[in-house]
């Protein structure tokens, strides 16, 4: 398929074309530029919901249950599940496909796993571009499930309209709950496995953490939902809360602001990647090594060296 044909078939919902386009995204193929240009007019319609949390809280199980809830409303759903990849081979288990087999034959559901390929932050470098492809394919809702993340890996907040942070009983004491990090990015909290001992303690700790932040009456206050996703308990309420947050974003004007910020970050990431590629050429020519030796010997300061390198790359100094 050439680029115009691929764009037309992706916009028409062709699954093979969709899979092909996302593979091109993951590989950073040269054909990507005309494809993304062709898909651009068809984007901006899908709702993007992110699910993040520590390993073992039940992200895949919850995502699977939310797919059922969304499909019950007659909406189409795409799932983008990011899995950790091997630092040696780059391969990944892609285990989310194993957990979501019940949706494999549903024409209204599309599931794609992606390896993070060593990218920190819980997502893959290709995630924002893959979201654009899925958006252009006409899905009503896109669910993004991150790699199991730690306290500081919060990339999902920059990619989703609504970020759901999953917790589980035994996550830690109130000091852990009060720390800056992944808990701060939540638009909705879900305490999964709420049938276990300690669920009420976790609920109390999260409420205390939320109460610590001053909010105006117009600001969104993250709700907390108790779920047992493996048994479909609390999942409908969770989706209602996600719906409520999206309605708030639309009425407050924050939805447009979030999506503009997302596009800005995507453009910036592409620029930085292009600069890195050109920097690789300078390294091959030995220019960077020569500057590094001058900095190490004290002949040149690092800022002056950086300015020279930027000039060689065709960018202005002092950036």
C-alpha positions as CSV (number, residue, x, y, z in Angstrom):
1,X,0.0,0.0,0.0
2,X,1.2,3.5,-0.8
3,X,0.7,6.3,1.7
4,X,-2.6,7.7,0.3
5,X,-4.1,4.2,0.1
6,X,-3.0,3.4,3.6
7,X,-4.5,6.6,4.9
8,X,-7.8,5.9,3.2
9,X,-8.0,2.4,4.5
10,X,-7.1,3.4,8.1
11,X,-9.8,6.1,8.1
12,X,-12.2,3.5,6.8
13,X,-11.4,1.2,9.8
14,X,-9.5,-1.5,7.9
15,X,-7.7,-3.5,10.6
16,X,-4.8,-4.7,8.4
17,X,-4.1,-1.1,7.4
18,X,-4.4,0.0,11.0
19,X,-1.9,-2.6,12.1
20,X,0.5,-1.7,9.3
21,X,0.3,2.0,10.2
22,X,1.1,1.4,13.8
23,X,4.0,-0.8,12.9
24,X,5.4,2.0,10.7
25,X,5.0,4.3,13.7
26,X,6.9,1.9,16.0
27,X,9.7,1.6,13.5
28,X,9.9,5.3,12.7
29,X,9.7,4.5,9.0
30,X,10.3,7.1,6.3
31,X,6.8,6.6,5.0
32,X,5.4,8.0,8.2
33,X,5.5,11.7,7.2
34,X,2.9,11.5,4.3
35,X,0.8,9.1,6.3
36,X,0.6,11.3,9.4
37,X,-0.1,14.3,7.1
38,X,-3.0,12.4,5.5
39,X,-4.4,11.3,8.8
40,X,-4.2,14.7,10.5
41,X,-7.6,16.0,9.3
42,X,-9.4,13.0,10.7
43,X,-8.0,13.3,14.3
44,X,-9.2,15.1,17.4
45,X,-12.5,13.1,17.9
46,X,-11.6,10.2,20.2
47,X,-11.6,10.3,23.9
48,X,-8.3,9.1,25.4
49,X,-8.3,7.5,28.9
50,X,-5.1,6.4,30.5
51,X,-4.7,3.7,33.2
52,X,-1.6,3.7,35.3
53,X,-0.4,2.4,38.6
54,X,2.2,0.2,40.3
55,X,2.7,-3.4,39.0
56,X,0.1,-5.8,40.3
57,X,-2.7,-3.4,41.0
58,X,-4.8,-4.9,38.1
59,X,-4.4,-2.5,35.3
60,X,-5.0,-5.1,32.5
61,X,-8.0,-6.6,34.4
62,X,-9.5,-3.2,34.9
63,X,-8.9,-2.1,31.4
64,X,-10.6,-5.3,30.2
65,X,-13.6,-4.7,32.4
66,X,-13.9,-1.0,31.2
67,X,-13.9,-2.2,27.6
68,X,-17.0,-4.2,28.5
69,X,-18.7,-1.2,30.1
70,X,-17.9,1.1,27.1
71,X,-19.1,-1.5,24.6
72,X,-22.3,-1.9,26.6
73,X,-23.0,1.8,25.6
74,X,-22.5,1.0,22.0
75,X,-19.2,2.8,21.6
76,X,-16.2,1.5,19.8
77,X,-13.0,1.0,21.7
78,X,-9.3,0.8,20.9
79,X,-6.8,-0.4,23.6
80,X,-3.2,0.6,23.4
81,X,-1.3,-1.5,26.0
82,X,2.4,-0.7,26.6
83,X,4.4,-3.6,27.9
84,X,8.0,-3.7,29.2
85,X,10.6,-4.9,26.7
86,X,13.8,-6.8,27.1
87,X,16.9,-4.6,27.4
88,X,18.8,-7.2,25.4
89,X,16.5,-8.2,22.5
90,X,13.9,-5.5,22.6
91,X,11.1,-8.1,22.7
92,X,8.1,-8.0,25.0
93,X,5.6,-10.6,26.4
94,X,2.7,-8.4,25.2
95,X,0.7,-10.1,27.9
96,X,-2.3,-7.8,27.7
97,X,-3.5,-9.7,24.6
98,X,-3.6,-12.8,26.8
99,X,-5.9,-11.1,29.3
100,X,-8.2,-9.6,26.8
101,X,-9.0,-12.6,24.7
102,X,-12.8,-12.2,25.2
103,X,-12.8,-9.1,23.0
104,X,-10.6,-10.6,20.3
105,X,-13.6,-11.3,18.0
106,X,-15.6,-8.1,18.8
107,X,-15.5,-5.9,15.6
108,X,-16.0,-2.9,17.9
109,X,-12.8,-3.5,19.8
110,X,-9.2,-3.2,18.6
111,X,-6.3,-4.2,20.9
112,X,-2.7,-3.3,20.2
113,X,0.3,-4.1,22.4
114,X,3.5,-2.1,22.1
115,X,6.9,-2.6,23.7
116,X,8.2,0.4,25.5
117,X,11.7,-0.3,24.1
118,X,13.4,1.0,27.2
119,X,11.6,4.3,27.2
120,X,11.0,5.6,30.7
121,X,7.8,7.1,31.9
122,X,5.5,4.1,31.5
123,X,4.9,4.6,27.8
124,X,6.6,4.0,24.4
125,X,8.2,6.8,22.3
126,X,5.7,5.9,19.6
127,X,2.6,6.2,21.8
128,X,1.4,9.7,20.8
129,X,1.8,8.8,17.1
130,X,-0.1,5.5,17.6
131,X,-2.9,7.5,19.4
132,X,-3.2,9.7,16.3
133,X,-3.6,6.6,14.0
134,X,-6.2,5.1,16.3
135,X,-8.1,8.4,16.5
136,X,-8.1,8.7,12.7
137,X,-9.5,5.2,12.4
138,X,-12.7,6.4,14.0
139,X,-12.7,4.8,17.5
140,X,-14.9,6.6,20.0
141,X,-12.7,5.8,23.0
142,X,-9.0,4.9,23.3
143,X,-7.8,3.2,26.4
144,X,-4.1,3.4,27.1
145,X,-2.6,1.1,29.7
146,X,0.9,1.9,30.9
147,X,3.8,-0.3,32.0
148,X,3.7,-0.8,35.8
149,X,5.2,2.5,36.9
150,X,6.9,4.1,40.0
151,X,6.3,7.4,41.7
152,X,7.9,9.6,39.1
153,X,6.8,8.0,35.8
154,X,3.9,10.2,34.9
155,X,4.0,10.5,31.1
156,X,0.4,9.2,30.7
157,X,-0.9,12.5,32.1
158,X,0.5,14.3,29.1
159,X,-1.2,11.9,26.6
160,X,-4.7,11.3,28.1
161,X,-7.8,13.4,28.5
162,X,-8.5,11.5,31.7
163,X,-5.9,9.7,33.8
164,X,-7.0,6.9,36.1
165,X,-4.5,5.9,38.8
166,X,-5.1,2.5,40.2
167,X,-4.1,1.6,43.7
168,X,-4.5,-1.5,45.8
169,X,-4.6,-2.3,49.5
170,X,-1.2,-2.5,51.0
171,X,0.3,0.2,48.7
172,X,2.0,1.9,51.7
173,X,1.5,4.2,54.6
174,X,0.2,7.8,54.5
175,X,3.7,9.2,54.0
176,X,3.9,7.3,50.7
177,X,0.4,8.6,49.7
178,X,1.5,12.2,50.4
179,X,4.6,12.0,48.2
180,X,4.8,13.9,44.9
181,X,4.6,11.7,41.9
182,X,2.2,9.4,40.1
183,X,-0.7,10.0,42.6
184,X,-0.7,13.7,41.7
185,X,-1.6,13.1,38.1
186,X,-4.9,11.3,38.9
187,X,-8.2,12.7,37.6
188,X,-9.9,9.6,39.0
189,X,-8.6,7.1,41.6
190,X,-9.6,3.4,41.6
191,X,-8.9,1.3,44.6
192,X,-8.9,-2.1,42.9
193,X,-9.0,-5.5,44.7
194,X,-11.2,-3.6,47.2
195,X,-12.4,-6.9,48.7
196,X,-9.0,-7.4,50.4
197,X,-8.0,-6.4,53.9
198,X,-6.8,-2.8,54.1
199,X,-9.0,-1.3,51.4
200,X,-10.6,1.1,53.8
201,X,-7.2,2.2,55.1
202,X,-6.1,2.9,51.5
203,X,-9.3,4.9,51.0
204,X,-8.7,7.0,54.0
205,X,-5.1,7.7,53.0
206,X,-6.1,8.8,49.5
207,X,-8.9,11.1,50.9
208,X,-6.3,12.7,53.2
209,X,-3.9,13.2,50.3
210,X,-6.7,14.8,48.2
211,X,-7.7,17.1,51.0
212,X,-4.2,18.4,51.4
213,X,-4.5,20.3,48.1
214,X,-6.3,23.6,48.0
215,X,-8.9,23.7,45.2
216,X,-11.4,26.3,44.1
217,X,-15.0,25.4,43.6
218,X,-14.5,25.2,39.9
219,X,-11.5,22.8,40.0
220,X,-12.0,19.1,39.6
221,X,-11.6,17.0,42.7
222,X,-10.5,13.5,41.9
223,X,-13.2,11.0,43.0
224,X,-12.2,7.6,44.5
225,X,-14.0,4.4,43.3
226,X,-13.7,1.0,45.0
227,X,-13.5,-1.8,42.4
228,X,-13.0,-5.5,42.1
229,X,-12.4,-5.6,38.4
230,X,-12.0,-9.3,38.2
231,X,-15.6,-9.6,39.3
232,X,-16.9,-6.5,37.4
233,X,-17.7,-4.8,40.7
234,X,-17.5,-1.0,40.7
235,X,-16.5,-0.8,37.0
236,X,-19.8,0.9,35.8
237,X,-19.3,3.5,38.6
238,X,-15.7,4.0,37.5
239,X,-16.7,4.7,33.9
240,X,-19.4,7.1,35.2
241,X,-16.7,9.0,37.0
242,X,-14.5,9.1,33.9
243,X,-17.5,10.3,31.9
244,X,-18.1,13.0,34.6
245,X,-14.5,14.2,34.3
246,X,-14.7,14.4,30.5
247,X,-17.9,16.5,30.8
248,X,-16.0,18.8,33.3
249,X,-13.1,19.2,30.8
250,X,-15.5,20.2,28.0
251,X,-17.5,22.7,30.1
252,X,-14.4,24.3,31.7
253,X,-12.5,24.6,28.4
254,X,-9.7,22.5,29.8
255,X,-10.1,19.8,27.2
256,X,-8.8,22.1,24.4
257,X,-6.0,23.2,26.6
258,X,-4.9,19.7,27.4
259,X,-5.0,18.6,23.8
260,X,-3.0,21.7,22.7
261,X,-0.4,20.8,25.4
262,X,-0.3,17.3,24.1
263,X,0.3,18.4,20.5
264,X,3.0,20.8,21.7
265,X,4.8,18.0,23.5
266,X,4.5,15.7,20.4
267,X,6.0,18.3,18.1
268,X,8.8,19.0,20.6
269,X,9.6,15.3,20.9
270,X,9.9,15.0,17.1
271,X,12.2,18.1,17.0
272,X,14.4,16.6,19.7
273,X,14.5,13.3,17.9
274,X,15.6,14.9,14.7
275,X,18.3,16.8,16.5
276,X,19.5,13.5,18.1
277,X,19.7,12.0,14.7
278,X,21.8,14.8,13.3
279,X,23.9,14.7,16.4
280,X,24.7,11.1,15.6
281,X,26.2,12.3,12.4
282,X,28.4,14.8,14.2
283,X,29.5,12.0,16.6
284,X,30.4,9.8,13.6
285,X,32.6,12.7,12.2
286,X,34.4,13.0,15.5
287,X,33.2,16.6,16.1
288,X,31.6,15.9,19.4
289,X,34.6,13.9,20.6
290,X,36.9,16.7,19.8
291,X,34.8,19.2,21.7
292,X,34.5,16.8,24.6
293,X,38.3,16.6,24.8
294,X,38.6,20.4,24.8
295,X,36.0,20.7,27.6
296,X,37.7,18.0,29.7
297,X,41.1,19.7,29.4
298,X,39.6,23.1,30.3
299,X,40.3,24.7,26.8
300,X,36.6,25.3,26.4
301,X,33.6,25.6,28.6
302,X,30.6,23.2,28.1
303,X,28.2,26.0,27.1
304,X,30.6,27.3,24.5
305,X,31.0,23.8,23.2
306,X,27.2,23.3,23.0
307,X,26.9,26.5,21.1
308,X,29.4,25.4,18.5
309,X,27.6,22.0,18.2
310,X,24.3,23.7,17.7
311,X,25.8,26.0,15.0
312,X,27.2,22.9,13.3
313,X,23.7,21.3,13.4
314,X,22.2,24.4,11.8
315,X,20.5,25.7,15.0
316,X,21.2,29.0,16.7
317,X,23.5,29.2,19.7
318,X,22.3,29.6,23.3
319,X,19.2,27.4,22.9
